[in-house]
Amino acid sequence: MSILIRGGTVVTADQTYRADVCCDNGLIAAIGENLDVPSGAQIVDAGGLLVMPGGIDPHTHMELPFMGTVSSENFFTGTSAAAAGGTTTIIDFVMPAPQQSLLEAYHTWRGWAEKAATDYSFHVAVTWWSDQVAEEMGVLTRDFGVNSFKHFMAYKGAIMADDEVLFNSFSRAQELGALCTVHAENGEAVVQLQRRLLAQGITGPEGHPLSRPPAVESEAANRAITIAHLLGAPLYIVHVSTQEAAEAIARARAAGQRVFGEVLAQQLVIDDSVYRNPDWATAAAYVMSPPFRQQHHQKALWGALAAGTLQTTATDHCCFCAPQKAMGRDDFSKIPNGTGGVEDRMSVLWSHGVETGRLTANEFVRATSTACAQIFNLYPRKGAVQVGADADLVVWDPAATRTISAKTHHQNVDFNIYEGMTVTGTARHTISQGRLVWTDGALRTVKGAGRYLNRPCYSAPFQALQTVNAANRPKPVAR
């Protein structure tokens, strides 16, 4: 069935204009004023509303086995919740255990993701090193469309990648034309600080940010940037949470280094006071890494996002319910790390970004969709309103308000980190593959409708990320 979105204002990363948008066979078929209604087409009235590319969340963890448990969100519930908030694509993470085959882990995650309701792709973590890992990185890029590899500089004794792994993996990714991403925290420093705090009798959630101060992140960010510089490899730093790490990225970019930064929506609006809540369960619900920071970091992060030092926004959506968080009741280092937010990212960023004047509507689109599509080689199939692009769109009501609550959200978790926050800007309709999956408060997702997205590597040495991959190039816009 065709869909005609009529009477809206199209907003992309670089344009704003009035137009109808016709979707047919899963693609954007036509854009222009007063388009004819195709026979049998469904009409979506967008009068007074905005038509934007569907959101892309480049950092989620559905069904993740982690810290002795498994995150509560599965690929169907997670992508459905995302659709309710206007996000139509996620990039999740394959997490091989140390010594596990990367290919074996990849196929396990692909199996879990078959239930996804919207499109998805994968980064693959490198948690150990050998000739086998180097070979399998090549297979993943060549045969399975993986063009990004994740490295955890934290979680010593589990998935932490030391400098030897970073050097080898960054070098191999550079050969392949793939992008390396890092979780930048000094894992050794975290372990030592955790031990000292526990020895002092600090066992509650308040110990979590104390064991991961800003210096732990800035040291790791600078180290990763230095290693990437030595090798001439591009780098993407996930969930930047400190002023110091953002400044490190800015310095590297000013010197001509290809470094990208991601910020989480929640890090922009929630501060470290949450860990001092007298209710243990409430404080523990906010335990994630890096932790929430003091408010002056938020100001710096907003500035970096507006300036383009940080290019993408994500959620690190990794949900754990109260009984799972309680595993660390007597030891904060055992509280499973992770929070939710995939459903609320777009509204939080519009309300606290566009409504406050920190971002323009076009910058919002770039930060929530287009920049991610460009960096990870999905553009312009995703992240664009162009003829020939996938019909992944959100019809956005910039004036509508809602109050966020665990009682009404669609995420599979018993707590919402934004509980009670009233936001302006909501998804009136969400379209995935040319089908309405969310409309006027009703969820219409279908289990298994999501497709795996191949993301071809860029040529080696790594080329400018704004280059459009020929296989994804749409036809010219017809208006």
VEXMI-242792 format. One record per residue (C-alpha): x, y, z. Coordinates in steps of 0.001 Angstrom, whole numbers, plus 524288, in hexadecimal, padded with zeros to 5 digits. Each point is the difference from the previous one (the first is absolute). Layout:
+-------+-------+-------+
:     X :     Y :     Z :
+-------+-------+-------+
:     X :     Y :     Z :
...
+-------+-------+-------+
//
This chain:
+-------+-------+-------+
:     X :     Y :     Z :
+-------+-------+-------+
: 80000 : 80000 : 80000 :
: 80477 : 80DD0 : 7FD1D :
: 80003 : 80AF8 : 809F6 :
: 7FEAB : 80E50 : 7FC9C :
: 8047F : 80944 : 80A9F :
: 7F8CE : 80C52 : 7FC73 :
: 801DA : 80E26 : 803D0 :
: 80BDC : 7FEF0 : 808D5 :
: 80CB5 : 80768 : 80117 :
: 80BA2 : 7F7A3 : 7FC3F :
: 80BB3 : 80208 : 808E8 :
: 80D1D : 7F9FD : 7FC91 :
: 80DB0 : 80281 : 804E9 :
: 80193 : 80B4A : 7F689 :
: 7F295 : 803D9 : 7FAB0 :
: 7F266 : 803D9 : 8046D :
: 7F4DC : 800EB : 7F624 :
: 7F194 : 7FD1D : 7FE25 :
: 7FD1C : 7F394 : 7F860 :
: 7F813 : 7F399 : 7FF3E :
: 80782 : 7F33A : 80101 :
: 7FB53 : 7F3AF : 7F928 :
: 804D7 : 7F2BE : 804A0 :
: 7FE80 : 7F3D9 : 7F7B8 :
: 805D3 : 7F258 : 800AD :
: 807EB : 80399 : 80BFA :
: 806AE : 80BAC : 7F99B :
: 7FDB8 : 80E8A : 7FE9F :
: 7F9FD : 800C0 : 7F272 :
: 7FD61 : 80E8C : 7FE5B :
: 80189 : 80CFA : 806F8 :
: 7F8F9 : 80C46 : 7FBC1 :
: 7F4B7 : 80945 : 801EB :
: 7F22B : 7FB4E : 7FD77 :
: 803BE : 7F250 : 7FBEB :
: 7F559 : 7F798 : 7FA1A :
: 7FA9E : 7F5A7 : 8090F :
: 803FA : 7F276 : 7FB27 :
: 7F4F0 : 7F659 : 7FE7D :
: 7FD14 : 7F992 : 80D09 :
: 809F7 : 8082C : 80752 :
: 7FEA0 : 8029B : 80E6F :
: 7FFE1 : 80E84 : 8031F :
: 80789 : 8053F : 80BA6 :
: 7FC21 : 80DF9 : 802FE :
: 80C66 : 80766 : 803AE :
: 7FA18 : 80D8C : 80068 :
: 8074D : 807EC : 80A30 :
: 80999 : 7F4CE : 801F0 :
: 80DFE : 7FD2C : 7FBFA :
: 80482 : 7F4B4 : 7F76A :
: 80DA5 : 7FB6E : 80389 :
: 808CB : 7F431 : 7FDDF :
: 7FD57 : 7F55E : 809ED :
: 80953 : 8005D : 80B60 :
: 80C08 : 7F74F : 80045 :
: 80544 : 7FBBD : 80D29 :
: 80E1E : 7FB9F : 7FDFD :
: 801A8 : 7FA38 : 80D8E :
: 7F6AE : 7F5FD : 805EC :
: 80154 : 7F327 : 80751 :
: 7F433 : 7F734 : 7FE53 :
: 8005D : 7F28F : 80688 :
: 80DEF : 80270 : 804AD :
: 80617 : 7F5D0 : 80912 :
: 8076E : 808AD : 80986 :
: 804C0 : 80018 : 80E0C :
: 7F96E : 7F31E : 8036B :
: 7F2BD : 802DD : 7FA03 :
: 7F982 : 80395 : 7F30B :
: 7FA65 : 80D44 : 7FC8D :
: 7F13A : 7FFC0 : 800CF :
: 7FD28 : 805B9 : 7F29E :
: 7FF4E : 7F6CC : 7F45C :
: 8011A : 803CE : 7F1C5 :
: 7F146 : 8005C : 7FDDC :
: 7FC52 : 807BD : 80C16 :
: 80BBA : 808F4 : 7FE65 :
: 7FDD8 : 8036E : 7F1B8 :
: 7F16F : 80197 : 8029A :
: 802B3 : 809A3 : 80AFF :
: 80983 : 8070C : 7F71A :
: 7F58C : 80145 : 7F583 :
: 7F69F : 805F1 : 809DB :
: 809F5 : 80AC4 : 801F4 :
: 8031A : 80244 : 7F19B :
: 80C32 : 7F77F : 7FEAA :
: 7FF9A : 7F685 : 7F48F :
: 80DC5 : 7FA30 : 80009 :
: 80922 : 7FB42 : 80A9F :
: 80E1F : 7FBA0 : 7FF93 :
: 80201 : 7F606 : 80ABD :
: 80C5A : 7F907 : 8049F :
: 804DC : 7F224 : 7FE3E :
: 807E1 : 7FD14 : 80C47 :
: 808E2 : 7F418 : 7FEC7 :
: 8053D : 7FA92 : 80CAF :
: 80EDF : 7FFB6 : 8012F :
: 8052B : 7F4EB : 7F773 :
: 7F2C7 : 7FE81 : 7F946 :
: 7FF56 : 8003E : 7F12E :
: 7FB0E : 80D07 : 7FB03 :
: 7F860 : 7F8F3 : 7F56C :
: 7F99D : 7F6DE : 809C5 :
: 7FBAB : 80B8E : 80845 :
: 7FB52 : 80761 : 7F40E :
: 7F723 : 7F4D8 : 7FBBA :
: 7FAA0 : 7FEC9 : 80DD4 :
: 7FC14 : 80E54 : 80011 :
: 7FA62 : 7FF04 : 7F252 :
: 7F747 : 7F519 : 804F0 :
: 7FB3D : 80806 : 80B7D :
: 7FD61 : 80BA5 : 7F73B :
: 7F71A : 7F8AC : 7F6A3 :
: 7F48E : 80494 : 80850 :
: 80333 : 80E84 : 7FDE7 :
: 7F4A2 : 80872 : 7FB9D :
: 8082F : 80A34 : 7F8E9 :
: 80D02 : 8001D : 7F8E2 :
: 80C9A : 7FD6C : 80757 :
: 80E88 : 7FDFE : 7FE5C :
: 80B89 : 7FC0F : 8087D :
: 80D01 : 804C4 : 804E2 :
: 808A6 : 7F481 : 8040F :
: 80867 : 800F1 : 80C38 :
: 80E27 : 7FBB6 : 7FFFD :
: 8026E : 7FA90 : 80D9E :
: 80C92 : 7F854 : 7FD5E :
: 80A3B : 7FEA5 : 7F57A :
: 8059D : 7F544 : 7F777 :
: 801F5 : 7FCDB : 7F1AE :
: 7F259 : 7FA15 : 80061 :
: 7FA23 : 80D01 : 80457 :
: 80722 : 80721 : 7F511 :
: 7FAF0 : 7F642 : 7F608 :
: 7F20F : 80082 : 8051E :
: 7FFF0 : 80EDE : 7FFA4 :
: 802A2 : 7FE96 : 7F182 :
: 7F4FE : 7F63D : 7FE3D :
: 7F682 : 808BA : 80767 :
: 80319 : 80BBD : 7F789 :
: 8000B : 7F87D : 7F33D :
: 7F499 : 7F6AA : 801AF :
: 7F722 : 805ED : 80A55 :
: 8006B : 80EB4 : 7FE3C :
: 80672 : 80355 : 80CFB :
: 807DC : 80C86 : 7FEE4 :
: 8022F : 80373 : 80E54 :
: 806BE : 7F940 : 80B56 :
: 7FE40 : 8033A : 80E6B :
: 80A96 : 80047 : 80A73 :
: 7FD50 : 800CC : 80E8F :
: 80B1B : 80682 : 80746 :
: 7F8B9 : 7FCBF : 80CAC :
: 7FABF : 7F3A9 : 806A2 :
: 80D06 : 7F9DD : 80399 :
: 7FF9F : 7F13A : 80114 :
: 7F474 : 7FF1E : 7F6CD :
: 7FF8B : 806FC : 7F2ED :
: 80A85 : 80A6F : 8019D :
: 8091F : 8022E : 7F479 :
: 80DC8 : 803B1 : 80438 :
: 80948 : 8084B : 7F7F0 :
: 8054A : 7F42E : 7F8B2 :
: 7F256 : 7FC6B : 7FB84 :
: 7FD4F : 80E26 : 7FC49 :
: 80C52 : 800F7 : 7F7BF :
: 7FD6E : 7F33E : 7F8E8 :
: 7F186 : 80214 : 7FDF9 :
: 80132 : 80E43 : 7FBCC :
: 80A69 : 7FBF6 : 7F634 :
: 7F7A7 : 7F515 : 7FA73 :
: 7F3F5 : 808A4 : 7FF17 :
: 807F7 : 80A30 : 7F8BC :
: 80425 : 7F5A9 : 7F629 :
: 7F1D5 : 7FC46 : 7FDEC :
: 7FA90 : 80DD4 : 7FF27 :
: 7F80B : 7FDFB : 80C66 :
: 7FDAC : 80953 : 80B41 :
: 80471 : 7FD58 : 80DF0 :
: 7F768 : 80446 : 80B43 :
: 80427 : 80091 : 80E40 :
: 7F9D8 : 80070 : 80D70 :
: 809F4 : 8092C : 80619 :
: 8025C : 7FD24 : 80E62 :
: 80CCB : 7FBC3 : 80635 :
: 7FC3C : 7F26D : 8049C :
: 80B76 : 7FE3F : 80932 :
: 7FD45 : 80CF2 : 806C3 :
: 7F1B2 : 7FC50 : 801B1 :
: 80370 : 7F314 : 80679 :
: 809C3 : 8063E : 80945 :
: 7F688 : 80AC6 : 803E4 :
: 7F504 : 7F631 : 80216 :
: 8089B : 7F843 : 80945 :
: 803BD : 80C10 : 807C4 :
: 7F20A : 804C1 : 80145 :
: 7FAE4 : 7F2B2 : 8043F :
: 80B03 : 7FF16 : 80A10 :
: 7FB56 : 80D11 : 80565 :
: 7F25E : 7FA67 : 801BE :
: 7F9EB : 80712 : 7F467 :
: 7F760 : 7F560 : 7FA39 :
: 7F401 : 80744 : 7FAD2 :
: 7FD3D : 805F4 : 7F299 :
: 806DB : 80C8A : 80417 :
: 80CC4 : 7F876 : 7FE96 :
: 7FDC1 : 7FE03 : 7F181 :
: 80337 : 80DDF : 7FB44 :
: 80AEA : 80103 : 80A10 :
: 80692 : 7F42D : 7F9CC :
: 7FEB4 : 805C4 : 7F252 :
: 803BB : 80E67 : 80130 :
: 80180 : 80884 : 7F3DE :
: 80EBD : 7FDBF : 7FFA3 :
: 7FDB7 : 7F17A : 7FDA5 :
: 7F8AA : 80344 : 7F388 :
: 808B3 : 80AF8 : 7FB31 :
: 80C5B : 7F7C0 : 8019A :
: 7FA29 : 7F4DF : 7F81A :
: 7FA9D : 8091E : 7F58A :
: 80D43 : 8067C : 7FE4D :
: 806CB : 7F2BF : 7FF9E :
: 7F6B9 : 7FAA8 : 7F5A9 :
: 80189 : 80C5B : 7F7EC :
: 80ED0 : 7FEEC : 800FD :
: 8002D : 7F1C7 : 7FBC1 :
: 7F6EE : 802FB : 7F4A4 :
: 808B9 : 80B6D : 7FC27 :
: 80C2E : 7F784 : 80007 :
: 7F95F : 7F65B : 7F6EB :
: 7F8C0 : 809D0 : 7F78B :
: 7F334 : 7F958 : 8038D :
: 7F2CD : 806C4 : 8014E :
: 7F9A7 : 7FF63 : 80D69 :
: 7F252 : 80139 : 805A2 :
: 7FEC7 : 8021E : 80EAF :
: 7F30D : 7FBA2 : 805B8 :
: 7F855 : 8065D : 80B18 :
: 808D1 : 80BAF : 80257 :
: 7FBFA : 80512 : 80D5B :
: 80A55 : 809E0 : 8041B :
: 804AE : 80D47 : 7FBE4 :
: 80DF7 : 7FAE0 : 7FFC4 :
: 7FD0C : 7F4E5 : 7F691 :
: 7F861 : 80921 : 7F70A :
: 80B85 : 8095D : 80015 :
: 80942 : 7F4E7 : 7FC7B :
: 7F799 : 7FCE9 : 7F421 :
: 7FF96 : 80E61 : 7FC3E :
: 80EDE : 80109 : 800A6 :
: 801C7 : 7F3E4 : 7F7AA :
: 7F63F : 804A4 : 7F5CA :
: 8063E : 80D77 : 7FF8F :
: 80CF4 : 7F950 : 7FD1B :
: 7F9EB : 7F8BB : 7F495 :
: 7FDC8 : 7F2DA : 80686 :
: 7F3D6 : 7F860 : 7FC4D :
: 7F980 : 7FEA9 : 80D63 :
: 7F169 : 7FFA0 : 802A3 :
: 7F872 : 80122 : 80CB1 :
: 7F2DF : 7FB26 : 804CD :
: 7F834 : 8056C : 80B5D :
: 7F4AB : 7F977 : 80711 :
: 7F351 : 8077A : 80152 :
: 7FF64 : 7FCDB : 80E74 :
: 80DA7 : 80550 : 80279 :
: 7FB40 : 80D23 : 7FAE9 :
: 7F4F2 : 8017C : 809D1 :
: 802BC : 7F78D : 80C0A :
: 80AC7 : 802D9 : 809CC :
: 80718 : 7F85A : 80A82 :
: 7F6AC : 803ED : 80ADF :
: 7F7E0 : 7F3FB : 7FC8C :
: 80A02 : 7F75D : 806D2 :
: 7FD76 : 806C2 : 80CF2 :
: 7F191 : 7FC7E : 8003C :
: 7FD3C : 7FA08 : 80D7B :
: 7F823 : 7F524 : 7F998 :
: 80A18 : 7F5B7 : 7FC34 :
: 7F803 : 7FA45 : 7F4C5 :
: 7FDA7 : 80D3C : 7F9D2 :
: 80E54 : 803C0 : 800BE :
: 80431 : 7F2B1 : 7FABD :
: 7F6F8 : 80178 : 7F44F :
: 80907 : 80AC8 : 7FAF6 :
: 80C77 : 7F7FA : 800D8 :
: 80604 : 8000A : 7F279 :
: 80DA5 : 80244 : 7FABC :
: 804B3 : 80A3C : 7FE66 :
: 7F7C3 : 80529 : 80B40 :
: 7F7E3 : 80C50 : 8000D :
: 80872 : 80BF4 : 8025A :
: 7FF8E : 80D30 : 806AD :
: 7F7F4 : 80A32 : 7F8F9 :
: 80B40 : 807C1 : 7FA29 :
: 80321 : 7F468 : 7F752 :
: 7F244 : 800B3 : 7FA3B :
: 80227 : 80DFE : 7FBA4 :
: 80CAB : 7FC0C : 7F95C :
: 7F998 : 7F455 : 7F94D :
: 7F4D5 : 80841 : 7FAA9 :
: 809FA : 80990 : 7FACE :
: 807EF : 7F536 : 7F9AF :
: 7F3CE : 7FA55 : 7F99B :
: 7FBEF : 80D3B : 7FA98 :
: 80DE2 : 802A6 : 7FB43 :
: 8012B : 7F2E3 : 7F91F :
: 80AD4 : 7FAD2 : 808D5 :
: 7F656 : 7F565 : 803DA :
: 7F86D : 7FB35 : 7F43D :
: 7F650 : 7F5B8 : 8047E :
: 7F664 : 7FD93 : 80B00 :
: 7FCFB : 7F2A4 : 80588 :
: 7FA73 : 7F950 : 80C07 :
: 808C7 : 7F466 : 80372 :
: 7F2B7 : 7F9C5 : 80268 :
: 80301 : 7F4AD : 80935 :
: 7F4D9 : 7FD4A : 80962 :
: 80089 : 7F8CC : 80CE8 :
: 7F438 : 7FECD : 808FB :
: 80041 : 8023B : 80EB0 :
: 8029D : 7F1B6 : 803C7 :
: 80BA2 : 7FFEC : 7F6B5 :
: 80570 : 80CB9 : 8056C :
: 7FE92 : 7FA20 : 80DA9 :
: 80AFF : 7F687 : 7FCC3 :
: 808E2 : 80B00 : 8049C :
: 7F896 : 80325 : 80C77 :
: 80C22 : 7FE8E : 80870 :
: 80A3C : 8038B : 7F5C2 :
: 7FDEB : 80AEC : 7F62B :
: 809E7 : 7F9E0 : 7F6AA :
: 7F68E : 7F4AC : 7FDFB :
: 7F445 : 80840 : 7FC21 :
: 7FD83 : 7FCE5 : 7F19C :
: 803D3 : 80BFF : 7F82A :
: 7F592 : 8056E : 7F716 :
: 7F41A : 808AE : 7FE4E :
: 7F4F9 : 80120 : 7F622 :
: 7FBD5 : 80B0F : 7F733 :
: 7FE60 : 7FB5F : 7F1E5 :
: 7F1C3 : 80453 : 8000B :
: 8028F : 80D8E : 80580 :
: 80C92 : 8048B : 7F960 :
: 7F975 : 807D3 : 7F537 :
: 7F659 : 8070C : 808D5 :
: 80A3D : 80316 : 80A51 :
: 80929 : 805AA : 7F5CB :
: 7F557 : 807F8 : 7F97E :
: 7FACF : 80531 : 80CE5 :
: 80D2F : 80341 : 8061F :
: 806F4 : 80309 : 7F33B :
: 7F72D : 80634 : 7F5D7 :
: 7F608 : 805ED : 80965 :
: 80AC2 : 8067C : 807E3 :
: 8073D : 80528 : 7F413 :
: 80BF7 : 7F76B : 80207 :
: 7FD6F : 7F92F : 7F2F7 :
: 7F8DE : 8038C : 7F39E :
: 7F63A : 7F661 : 7FA5D :
: 809D0 : 7FCBC : 7F544 :
: 80AB9 : 7FD92 : 809FF :
: 7F68B : 7F728 : 80749 :
: 7FE2E : 7F7BE : 7F3C7 :
: 80E9A : 7FF4B : 7FDE8 :
: 80297 : 7FBF8 : 80E0C :
: 7F518 : 7F5F0 : 800EE :
: 80102 : 7F9CE : 7F286 :
: 807F9 : 8056C : 7F4BB :
: 80D83 : 800BD : 80638 :
: 7FEEC : 7F200 : 804AF :
: 7FBD4 : 7FB62 : 7F27E :
: 80B8E : 806FD : 7F9E6 :
: 80A2B : 7FB60 : 809CB :
: 7FBC8 : 7F1C3 : 7FF71 :
: 7FD8D : 7FFCA : 7F145 :
: 7F142 : 7FEEA : 7FFD1 :
: 7FDEF : 80D33 : 7F97D :
: 7F7F0 : 80358 : 7F839 :
: 7F87A : 7F358 : 80105 :
: 7FD80 : 8045E : 80E00 :
: 80095 : 80D7F : 80607 :
: 7FA74 : 806F3 : 7F418 :
: 7F322 : 8046B : 7FA37 :
: 8033A : 7FD54 : 7F1C5 :
: 7F9BF : 7F8B1 : 7F4E3 :
: 80568 : 7F22F : 8002C :
: 80373 : 8002A : 80E76 :
: 7F97B : 7F682 : 8094C :
: 7F2A3 : 8049F : 80461 :
: 8044E : 80116 : 80E35 :
: 7F9BD : 80C9F : 8047E :
: 7FA75 : 80684 : 80BF5 :
: 7F4CC : 8099C : 7FF58 :
: 80360 : 808C2 : 80B6E :
: 7F715 : 80897 : 8080E :
: 808E7 : 80ACD : 80508 :
: 7F5B1 : 8059F : 80911 :
: 7FA76 : 7F3BB : 80650 :
: 803D4 : 7FD08 : 80DF9 :
: 8006F : 7F397 : 807F6 :
: 804A1 : 7FC01 : 80D6C :
: 80993 : 7F4B4 : 8000A :
: 7FD23 : 7F4C2 : 80933 :
: 802B6 : 7F195 : 801A8 :
: 7F149 : 7FE66 : 8014E :
: 7FDDD : 803EA : 7F1E3 :
: 80CA0 : 7FD29 : 7F8B9 :
: 801D0 : 7F455 : 7F6ED :
: 80D9B : 7FC4F : 804A8 :
: 8012F : 7F2E6 : 806D8 :
: 80534 : 80543 : 80CCF :
: 7F9B6 : 803C7 : 80CE9 :
: 8067E : 80D59 : 8013F :
: 8015F : 80BF0 : 7F75F :
: 80BB5 : 808D8 : 8023A :
: 7F7E7 : 80BA9 : 7FB60 :
: 7F48D : 7FCD5 : 8091D :
: 7F6F4 : 80BBE : 80142 :
: 80700 : 80856 : 7F5BF :
: 7F69B : 80759 : 7F722 :
: 80566 : 80170 : 7F247 :
: 7FBBD : 807B8 : 7F427 :
: 800F5 : 7F98D : 7F2A5 :
: 7FAE2 : 7F258 : 7FD41 :
: 7FEBE : 7F62F : 7F500 :
: 7F21F : 800C7 : 7FAA1 :
: 802B8 : 7F57D : 7F5D3 :
: 80BC2 : 7F74A : 7FDB7 :
: 801DB : 7F955 : 7F2DE :
: 80967 : 7F497 : 7FE3A :
: 80228 : 7F9F2 : 7F297 :
: 7F42B : 80787 : 7FB36 :
: 7F6F8 : 7FA8E : 80A8E :
: 7F9DE : 80721 : 80B63 :
: 805A1 : 7F9ED : 80C45 :
: 7FB92 : 80AA1 : 8096D :
: 7F46D : 808D3 : 7FDB7 :
: 7F8CE : 80908 : 8095B :
: 80444 : 7F876 : 80BFD :
: 7FD9E : 7F265 : 7FA77 :
: 80B49 : 7F68D : 7FDFD :
: 7FEEE : 7F7BF : 7F399 :
: 80D28 : 7F947 : 7FF8B :
: 80143 : 7F21F : 7FAD6 :
: 80994 : 7F653 : 805C0 :
: 80A65 : 7FC5F : 7F60F :
: 7FD11 : 80B15 : 7F676 :
: 80D55 : 80632 : 8023E :
: 80AFA : 7FDDD : 7F63C :
: 80E7D : 7FE72 : 8026F :
: 8077C : 80B24 : 7F9B0 :
: 80CE7 : 7FD72 : 7F934 :
: 8095E : 80B5B : 801EB :
: 80B10 : 7FF5D : 7F610 :
: 80D88 : 8042C : 8042B :
: 80628 : 80C1E : 7FAA3 :
: 80C02 : 7FDE5 : 7F7A1 :
: 80D05 : 7FEF0 : 806FD :
: 8060B : 80903 : 80374 :
: 7F386 : 8054C : 805E2 :
: 7F985 : 80A19 : 7F754 :
: 7F803 : 80BDB : 80409 :
: 7F3DF : 7FB09 : 806CB :
: 7F706 : 80906 : 7F888 :
: 8028B : 7F823 : 7F39B :
: 7F375 : 7F997 : 7FB74 :
: 8014B : 7F179 : 7FDBD :
: 7FBC5 : 7FD5F : 7F205 :
: 7F777 : 7F489 : 803CA :
: 7F7FF : 808CA : 808F6 :
: 7FED9 : 80BB7 : 7F6E4 :
: 7F1C6 : 803FF : 7FDC9 :
: 7FA1F : 805F6 : 7F3E1 :
: 7FF42 : 80EE5 : 7FF2A :
: 7F54B : 80685 : 807BA :
: 7F3B2 : 802A6 : 7F846 :
: 7F84E : 80BDA : 80496 :
+-------+-------+-------+
//
